[in-house]
Amino acid sequence: MPSFKVYDQTPTRNAFGEAMVELGKTRPDVVALCADLTGSLKLEKFSSEFPDRFFSLGIAEADMISTAAGLAIGGKIPFTTTFAEFSTGRVYDQIRQSVAYSNLNVKICASHAGLTLGEDGATHQALEDIGLMRALPNMTVIVPCDANETWSATLAVAEHKGPVYLRFGRPNQPNFTERTRDFRIGKAVKLREGNSVTIVACGIMVWKSLEAADLLAREGIEAEVINMHTIKPLDQEAILTSFSKTGCGVSVEEHQKNIGLGDAVAHVLSTRLPLPLEIVAVNDRFGESGLPDELLTQFGLAVSDIADAARRAVSRKK
């Protein structure tokens, strides 16, 4: 196991709900909107403590985004909430035209993202959402690695001016970072030093990458692990600094390969520092119904897959 203290096993969505209550106490301009999934987004406490700042709009995601845009124009900071698939794909036109184009201060908060939604299957497993949001001008895209970082990111998002996409998930995950307000949007966090290969990861795959780094260390391969919690704006200097030292790397994400973190890292390297890169992600497939860890293995996102990709990257170094 990685040499990090694991505080508990917690879904990242739980910390989002806790952070919203904290914001309710300290930011009277923060309002929450939900599309019939109050319990799934852990907003019960916010809705009971701040009923005049909570709006349940039913299964009407497009209306939710348009309402949020209006509230932002009126000076509020609206946090919209539902599953990631419904937060992005179903309402892309409303987000593009009413939020991103107008650069409004709307926070689009998306739970149940990625393969680890599990048994709900392909129709509910958002695997393209990072790419959809990353493509929009003015949009900031954040994928925290655990519950504590989700808490910190939620508070930071309220202080940030402009539209934000915040992605988190449903299952229990190791909670291993410190809960701190010192979350800097656009600033990656180096979690492990190494000089053989760089592993850049986001979301729940950060912990898997740390496990892979420990596996590789037993073979004499020292992996540097970077938590890239902000996909846009991307911390390019963190990538260039680490790859300059290690000479190769791997990107890891629970998302489609061709439009997510790996694509962003590849763009940086191809234009500024051409070096070997392996991308561990879902390879142009829809998801399936299954248990979260079984799906990660089936889709090539297990710890052993990350380690294999790192070995390939090292073998490609000149």
Order of alpha helices (4+ residues) and beta strands (2+ residues): beta-alpha-beta-alpha-beta-alpha-beta-alpha-beta-alpha-beta-alpha-beta-beta-beta-beta-alpha-beta-beta-alpha-beta-alpha-beta-alpha-alpha
